[in-house]
Amino acid sequence: MAFAIQAGMNSAVLDPNNRERMETIFATYALMGLDKHCQKYSKVYRSGQIGSTRK
């Protein structure tokens, strides 16, 4: 997924409830500099949508 995004993919049909896939997408955008100041990544991480499920 990360390589496809880097190569220019801008849409895909996927399950938004797949945590690992969503983590990859948000991290890729942050690392490529497409997420200004990592604001979207931080927001979804804090909300618990991505990241560890352990408490």
PyMOL Python script that loads the backbone (N, CA, C, O; Angstrom):
from pymol import cmd

cmd.read_pdbstr("""\
ATOM      1  N   MET A   1       0.824  -1.174   0.000  1.00  0.00           N
ATOM      2  CA  MET A   1       0.000   0.000   0.000  1.00  0.00           C
ATOM      3  C   MET A   1       0.878   1.251   0.000  1.00  0.00           C
ATOM      4  O   MET A   1       0.621   2.190  -0.754  1.00  0.00           O
ATOM      5  N   ALA A   2       1.894   1.266   0.828  1.00  0.00           N
ATOM      6  CA  ALA A   2       2.764   2.441   0.911  1.00  0.00           C
ATOM      7  C   ALA A   2       3.457   2.719  -0.419  1.00  0.00           C
ATOM      8  O   ALA A   2       3.561   3.872  -0.838  1.00  0.00           O
ATOM      9  N   PHE A   3       3.931   1.664  -1.083  1.00  0.00           N
ATOM     10  CA  PHE A   3       4.601   1.852  -2.367  1.00  0.00           C
ATOM     11  C   PHE A   3       3.625   2.347  -3.434  1.00  0.00           C
ATOM     12  O   PHE A   3       3.990   3.164  -4.279  1.00  0.00           O
ATOM     13  N   ALA A   4       2.399   1.858  -3.399  1.00  0.00           N
ATOM     14  CA  ALA A   4       1.390   2.299  -4.364  1.00  0.00           C
ATOM     15  C   ALA A   4       1.064   3.776  -4.163  1.00  0.00           C
ATOM     16  O   ALA A   4       0.917   4.513  -5.138  1.00  0.00           O
ATOM     17  N   ILE A   5       0.951   4.209  -2.927  1.00  0.00           N
ATOM     18  CA  ILE A   5       0.694   5.625  -2.645  1.00  0.00           C
ATOM     19  C   ILE A   5       1.859   6.467  -3.129  1.00  0.00           C
ATOM     20  O   ILE A   5       1.665   7.518  -3.740  1.00  0.00           O
ATOM     21  N   GLN A   6       3.060   6.006  -2.857  1.00  0.00           N
ATOM     22  CA  GLN A   6       4.253   6.738  -3.293  1.00  0.00           C
ATOM     23  C   GLN A   6       4.328   6.826  -4.814  1.00  0.00           C
ATOM     24  O   GLN A   6       4.818   7.817  -5.357  1.00  0.00           O
ATOM     25  N   ALA A   7       3.847   5.801  -5.497  1.00  0.00           N
ATOM     26  CA  ALA A   7       3.882   5.769  -6.958  1.00  0.00           C
ATOM     27  C   ALA A   7       2.781   6.616  -7.583  1.00  0.00           C
ATOM     28  O   ALA A   7       2.762   6.810  -8.798  1.00  0.00           O
ATOM     29  N   GLY A   8       1.862   7.124  -6.759  1.00  0.00           N
ATOM     30  CA  GLY A   8       0.843   8.026  -7.292  1.00  0.00           C
ATOM     31  C   GLY A   8      -0.584   7.568  -7.132  1.00  0.00           C
ATOM     32  O   GLY A   8      -1.495   8.265  -7.578  1.00  0.00           O
ATOM     33  N   MET A   9      -0.820   6.426  -6.514  1.00  0.00           N
ATOM     34  CA  MET A   9      -2.200   5.970  -6.319  1.00  0.00           C
ATOM     35  C   MET A   9      -2.930   6.963  -5.427  1.00  0.00           C
ATOM     36  O   MET A   9      -2.411   7.363  -4.385  1.00  0.00           O
ATOM     37  N   ASN A  10      -4.126   7.360  -5.830  1.00  0.00           N
ATOM     38  CA  ASN A  10      -4.864   8.313  -5.016  1.00  0.00           C
ATOM     39  C   ASN A  10      -6.248   7.813  -4.631  1.00  0.00           C
ATOM     40  O   ASN A  10      -7.006   8.547  -3.996  1.00  0.00           O
ATOM     41  N   SER A  11      -6.601   6.583  -4.997  1.00  0.00           N
ATOM     42  CA  SER A  11      -7.867   6.019  -4.547  1.00  0.00           C
ATOM     43  C   SER A  11      -7.764   4.495  -4.552  1.00  0.00           C
ATOM     44  O   SER A  11      -6.996   3.905  -5.312  1.00  0.00           O
ATOM     45  N   ALA A  12      -8.558   3.882  -3.684  1.00  0.00           N
ATOM     46  CA  ALA A  12      -8.576   2.429  -3.592  1.00  0.00           C
ATOM     47  C   ALA A  12      -9.864   1.998  -2.910  1.00  0.00           C
ATOM     48  O   ALA A  12     -10.468   2.760  -2.154  1.00  0.00           O
ATOM     49  N   VAL A  13     -10.269   0.789  -3.181  1.00  0.00           N
ATOM     50  CA  VAL A  13     -11.427   0.212  -2.499  1.00  0.00           C
ATOM     51  C   VAL A  13     -10.858  -0.665  -1.389  1.00  0.00           C
ATOM     52  O   VAL A  13     -10.192  -1.665  -1.657  1.00  0.00           O
ATOM     53  N   LEU A  14     -11.124  -0.283  -0.139  1.00  0.00           N
ATOM     54  CA  LEU A  14     -10.590  -1.042   0.988  1.00  0.00           C
ATOM     55  C   LEU A  14     -11.511  -0.934   2.185  1.00  0.00           C
ATOM     56  O   LEU A  14     -12.428  -0.114   2.207  1.00  0.00           O
ATOM     57  N   ASP A  15     -11.263  -1.756   3.162  1.00  0.00           N
ATOM     58  CA  ASP A  15     -12.053  -1.784   4.384  1.00  0.00           C
ATOM     59  C   ASP A  15     -11.507  -0.739   5.350  1.00  0.00           C
ATOM     60  O   ASP A  15     -10.385  -0.891   5.835  1.00  0.00           O
ATOM     61  N   PRO A  16     -12.268   0.324   5.647  1.00  0.00           N
ATOM     62  CA  PRO A  16     -11.765   1.345   6.562  1.00  0.00           C
ATOM     63  C   PRO A  16     -11.653   0.876   8.017  1.00  0.00           C
ATOM     64  O   PRO A  16     -11.097   1.582   8.857  1.00  0.00           O
ATOM     65  N   ASN A  17     -12.174  -0.297   8.307  1.00  0.00           N
ATOM     66  CA  ASN A  17     -12.063  -0.852   9.659  1.00  0.00           C
ATOM     67  C   ASN A  17     -10.810  -1.698   9.838  1.00  0.00           C
ATOM     68  O   ASN A  17     -10.562  -2.200  10.934  1.00  0.00           O
ATOM     69  N   ASN A  18     -10.019  -1.867   8.791  1.00  0.00           N
ATOM     70  CA  ASN A  18      -8.767  -2.609   8.858  1.00  0.00           C
ATOM     71  C   ASN A  18      -7.708  -1.679   9.448  1.00  0.00           C
ATOM     72  O   ASN A  18      -7.175  -0.818   8.749  1.00  0.00           O
ATOM     73  N   ARG A  19      -7.407  -1.853  10.730  1.00  0.00           N
ATOM     74  CA  ARG A  19      -6.499  -0.954  11.453  1.00  0.00           C
ATOM     75  C   ARG A  19      -5.112  -0.896  10.825  1.00  0.00           C
ATOM     76  O   ARG A  19      -4.545   0.187  10.674  1.00  0.00           O
ATOM     77  N   GLU A  20      -4.564  -2.043  10.461  1.00  0.00           N
ATOM     78  CA  GLU A  20      -3.210  -2.073   9.903  1.00  0.00           C
ATOM     79  C   GLU A  20      -3.140  -1.309   8.580  1.00  0.00           C
ATOM     80  O   GLU A  20      -2.179  -0.580   8.331  1.00  0.00           O
ATOM     81  N   ARG A  21      -4.137  -1.472   7.750  1.00  0.00           N
ATOM     82  CA  ARG A  21      -4.151  -0.776   6.457  1.00  0.00           C
ATOM     83  C   ARG A  21      -4.250   0.732   6.663  1.00  0.00           C
ATOM     84  O   ARG A  21      -3.553   1.497   5.996  1.00  0.00           O
ATOM     85  N   MET A  22      -5.115   1.164   7.586  1.00  0.00           N
ATOM     86  CA  MET A  22      -5.282   2.588   7.838  1.00  0.00           C
ATOM     87  C   MET A  22      -4.015   3.183   8.467  1.00  0.00           C
ATOM     88  O   MET A  22      -3.644   4.315   8.161  1.00  0.00           O
ATOM     89  N   GLU A  23      -3.358   2.423   9.341  1.00  0.00           N
ATOM     90  CA  GLU A  23      -2.089   2.887   9.915  1.00  0.00           C
ATOM     91  C   GLU A  23      -1.065   3.125   8.816  1.00  0.00           C
ATOM     92  O   GLU A  23      -0.347   4.125   8.832  1.00  0.00           O
ATOM     93  N   THR A  24      -1.001   2.205   7.863  1.00  0.00           N
ATOM     94  CA  THR A  24      -0.059   2.338   6.751  1.00  0.00           C
ATOM     95  C   THR A  24      -0.355   3.583   5.933  1.00  0.00           C
ATOM     96  O   THR A  24       0.560   4.322   5.569  1.00  0.00           O
ATOM     97  N   ILE A  25      -1.614   3.816   5.647  1.00  0.00           N
ATOM     98  CA  ILE A  25      -1.999   4.972   4.828  1.00  0.00           C
ATOM     99  C   ILE A  25      -1.651   6.277   5.535  1.00  0.00           C
ATOM    100  O   ILE A  25      -1.014   7.147   4.940  1.00  0.00           O
ATOM    101  N   PHE A  26      -2.056   6.427   6.784  1.00  0.00           N
ATOM    102  CA  PHE A  26      -1.782   7.673   7.508  1.00  0.00           C
ATOM    103  C   PHE A  26      -0.284   7.892   7.714  1.00  0.00           C
ATOM    104  O   PHE A  26       0.201   9.017   7.597  1.00  0.00           O
ATOM    105  N   ALA A  27       0.450   6.818   8.019  1.00  0.00           N
ATOM    106  CA  ALA A  27       1.898   6.946   8.207  1.00  0.00           C
ATOM    107  C   ALA A  27       2.591   7.314   6.898  1.00  0.00           C
ATOM    108  O   ALA A  27       3.523   8.118   6.896  1.00  0.00           O
ATOM    109  N   THR A  28       2.148   6.738   5.798  1.00  0.00           N
ATOM    110  CA  THR A  28       2.756   7.051   4.500  1.00  0.00           C
ATOM    111  C   THR A  28       2.558   8.512   4.153  1.00  0.00           C
ATOM    112  O   THR A  28       3.500   9.186   3.737  1.00  0.00           O
ATOM    113  N   TYR A  29       1.342   9.009   4.318  1.00  0.00           N
ATOM    114  CA  TYR A  29       1.093  10.421   4.036  1.00  0.00           C
ATOM    115  C   TYR A  29       1.935  11.325   4.933  1.00  0.00           C
ATOM    116  O   TYR A  29       2.444  12.349   4.476  1.00  0.00           O
ATOM    117  N   ALA A  30       2.083  10.959   6.196  1.00  0.00           N
ATOM    118  CA  ALA A  30       2.891  11.774   7.111  1.00  0.00           C
ATOM    119  C   ALA A  30       4.364  11.756   6.699  1.00  0.00           C
ATOM    120  O   ALA A  30       5.013  12.802   6.684  1.00  0.00           O
ATOM    121  N   LEU A  31       4.895  10.581   6.367  1.00  0.00           N
ATOM    122  CA  LEU A  31       6.300  10.462   6.016  1.00  0.00           C
ATOM    123  C   LEU A  31       6.634  11.095   4.662  1.00  0.00           C
ATOM    124  O   LEU A  31       7.768  11.513   4.432  1.00  0.00           O
ATOM    125  N   MET A  32       5.653  11.162   3.778  1.00  0.00           N
ATOM    126  CA  MET A  32       5.875  11.782   2.473  1.00  0.00           C
ATOM    127  C   MET A  32       5.718  13.298   2.521  1.00  0.00           C
ATOM    128  O   MET A  32       5.961  13.979   1.526  1.00  0.00           O
ATOM    129  N   GLY A  33       5.313  13.827   3.672  1.00  0.00           N
ATOM    130  CA  GLY A  33       5.147  15.261   3.806  1.00  0.00           C
ATOM    131  C   GLY A  33       3.821  15.769   3.274  1.00  0.00           C
ATOM    132  O   GLY A  33       3.660  16.969   3.048  1.00  0.00           O
ATOM    133  N   LEU A  34       2.865  14.866   3.071  1.00  0.00           N
ATOM    134  CA  LEU A  34       1.556  15.259   2.556  1.00  0.00           C
ATOM    135  C   LEU A  34       0.565  15.579   3.678  1.00  0.00           C
ATOM    136  O   LEU A  34      -0.540  16.054   3.416  1.00  0.00           O
ATOM    137  N   ASP A  35       0.953  15.324   4.897  1.00  0.00           N
ATOM    138  CA  ASP A  35       0.126  15.594   6.077  1.00  0.00           C
ATOM    139  C   ASP A  35       0.833  16.690   6.870  1.00  0.00           C
ATOM    140  O   ASP A  35       1.724  16.414   7.672  1.00  0.00           O
ATOM    141  N   LYS A  36       0.425  17.927   6.636  1.00  0.00           N
ATOM    142  CA  LYS A  36       1.110  19.074   7.229  1.00  0.00           C
ATOM    143  C   LYS A  36       1.201  18.949   8.744  1.00  0.00           C
ATOM    144  O   LYS A  36       0.187  18.859   9.436  1.00  0.00           O
ATOM    145  N   HIS A  37       2.424  18.946   9.246  1.00  0.00           N
ATOM    146  CA  HIS A  37       2.738  18.838  10.674  1.00  0.00           C
ATOM    147  C   HIS A  37       2.156  17.571  11.307  1.00  0.00           C
ATOM    148  O   HIS A  37       1.964  17.513  12.521  1.00  0.00           O
ATOM    149  N   CYS A  38       1.880  16.568  10.488  1.00  0.00           N
ATOM    150  CA  CYS A  38       1.328  15.275  10.950  1.00  0.00           C
ATOM    151  C   CYS A  38       0.027  15.448  11.730  1.00  0.00           C
ATOM    152  O   CYS A  38      -0.261  14.663  12.633  1.00  0.00           O
ATOM    153  N   GLN A  39      -0.746  16.448  11.396  1.00  0.00           N
ATOM    154  CA  GLN A  39      -1.971  16.740  12.130  1.00  0.00           C
ATOM    155  C   GLN A  39      -3.010  15.629  12.009  1.00  0.00           C
ATOM    156  O   GLN A  39      -3.608  15.239  13.011  1.00  0.00           O
ATOM    157  N   LYS A  40      -3.234  15.112  10.797  1.00  0.00           N
ATOM    158  CA  LYS A  40      -4.222  14.038  10.616  1.00  0.00           C
ATOM    159  C   LYS A  40      -3.767  12.772  11.327  1.00  0.00           C
ATOM    160  O   LYS A  40      -4.563  12.095  11.978  1.00  0.00           O
ATOM    161  N   TYR A  41      -2.469  12.452  11.197  1.00  0.00           N
ATOM    162  CA  TYR A  41      -1.948  11.251  11.854  1.00  0.00           C
ATOM    163  C   TYR A  41      -2.128  11.365  13.370  1.00  0.00           C
ATOM    164  O   TYR A  41      -2.593  10.424  14.013  1.00  0.00           O
ATOM    165  N   SER A  42      -1.770  12.486  13.925  1.00  0.00           N
ATOM    166  CA  SER A  42      -1.893  12.680  15.376  1.00  0.00           C
ATOM    167  C   SER A  42      -3.342  12.599  15.823  1.00  0.00           C
ATOM    168  O   SER A  42      -3.643  12.025  16.869  1.00  0.00           O
ATOM    169  N   LYS A  43      -4.237  13.171  15.033  1.00  0.00           N
ATOM    170  CA  LYS A  43      -5.661  13.176  15.388  1.00  0.00           C
ATOM    171  C   LYS A  43      -6.231  11.761  15.436  1.00  0.00           C
ATOM    172  O   LYS A  43      -6.911  11.406  16.399  1.00  0.00           O
ATOM    173  N   VAL A  44      -5.965  10.947  14.412  1.00  0.00           N
ATOM    174  CA  VAL A  44      -6.515   9.590  14.401  1.00  0.00           C
ATOM    175  C   VAL A  44      -5.812   8.702  15.421  1.00  0.00           C
ATOM    176  O   VAL A  44      -6.423   7.775  15.954  1.00  0.00           O
ATOM    177  N   TYR A  45      -4.538   8.970  15.701  1.00  0.00           N
ATOM    178  CA  TYR A  45      -3.835   8.191  16.726  1.00  0.00           C
ATOM    179  C   TYR A  45      -4.435   8.476  18.110  1.00  0.00           C
ATOM    180  O   TYR A  45      -4.702   7.554  18.881  1.00  0.00           O
ATOM    181  N   ARG A  46      -4.641   9.750  18.412  1.00  0.00           N
ATOM    182  CA  ARG A  46      -5.218  10.121  19.712  1.00  0.00           C
ATOM    183  C   ARG A  46      -6.644   9.609  19.881  1.00  0.00           C
ATOM    184  O   ARG A  46      -7.067   9.290  20.992  1.00  0.00           O
ATOM    185  N   SER A  47      -7.384   9.530  18.774  1.00  0.00           N
ATOM    186  CA  SER A  47      -8.771   9.052  18.863  1.00  0.00           C
ATOM    187  C   SER A  47      -8.848   7.526  18.988  1.00  0.00           C
ATOM    188  O   SER A  47      -9.917   6.984  19.268  1.00  0.00           O
ATOM    189  N   GLY A  48      -7.725   6.831  18.782  1.00  0.00           N
ATOM    190  CA  GLY A  48      -7.690   5.383  18.927  1.00  0.00           C
ATOM    191  C   GLY A  48      -8.024   4.625  17.657  1.00  0.00           C
ATOM    192  O   GLY A  48      -8.161   3.402  17.689  1.00  0.00           O
ATOM    193  N   GLN A  49      -8.160   5.329  16.533  1.00  0.00           N
ATOM    194  CA  GLN A  49      -8.470   4.662  15.273  1.00  0.00           C
ATOM    195  C   GLN A  49      -7.272   3.882  14.734  1.00  0.00           C
ATOM    196  O   GLN A  49      -7.446   2.894  14.021  1.00  0.00           O
ATOM    197  N   ILE A  50      -6.066   4.319  15.068  1.00  0.00           N
ATOM    198  CA  ILE A  50      -4.846   3.603  14.692  1.00  0.00           C
ATOM    199  C   ILE A  50      -3.985   3.472  15.935  1.00  0.00           C
ATOM    200  O   ILE A  50      -4.229   4.137  16.942  1.00  0.00           O
ATOM    201  N   GLY A  51      -2.987   2.620  15.863  1.00  0.00           N
ATOM    202  CA  GLY A  51      -2.095   2.424  16.999  1.00  0.00           C
ATOM    203  C   GLY A  51      -2.435   1.172  17.772  1.00  0.00           C
ATOM    204  O   GLY A  51      -3.317   0.404  17.386  1.00  0.00           O
ATOM    205  N   SER A  52      -1.739   0.977  18.847  1.00  0.00           N
ATOM    206  CA  SER A  52      -1.910  -0.220  19.666  1.00  0.00           C
ATOM    207  C   SER A  52      -3.294  -0.272  20.281  1.00  0.00           C
ATOM    208  O   SER A  52      -3.854   0.751  20.675  1.00  0.00           O
ATOM    209  N   THR A  53      -3.839  -1.479  20.358  1.00  0.00           N
ATOM    210  CA  THR A  53      -5.145  -1.661  21.000  1.00  0.00           C
ATOM    211  C   THR A  53      -4.991  -2.067  22.456  1.00  0.00           C
ATOM    212  O   THR A  53      -5.983  -2.211  23.170  1.00  0.00           O
ATOM    213  N   ARG A  54      -3.752  -2.251  22.902  1.00  0.00           N
ATOM    214  CA  ARG A  54      -3.504  -2.608  24.301  1.00  0.00           C
ATOM    215  C   ARG A  54      -3.676  -1.395  25.195  1.00  0.00           C
ATOM    216  O   ARG A  54      -3.390  -0.267  24.795  1.00  0.00           O
ATOM    217  N   LYS A  55      -4.144  -1.638  26.398  1.00  0.00           N
ATOM    218  CA  LYS A  55      -4.296  -0.549  27.376  1.00  0.00           C
ATOM    219  C   LYS A  55      -3.538  -0.850  28.621  1.00  0.00           C
ATOM    220  O   LYS A  55      -3.547  -0.051  29.558  1.00  0.00           O
TER     221      LYS A  55
END
""", "prot")
cmd.dss("prot")
cmd.show_as("cartoon", "prot")
cmd.util.cbc("prot")
cmd.orient("prot")
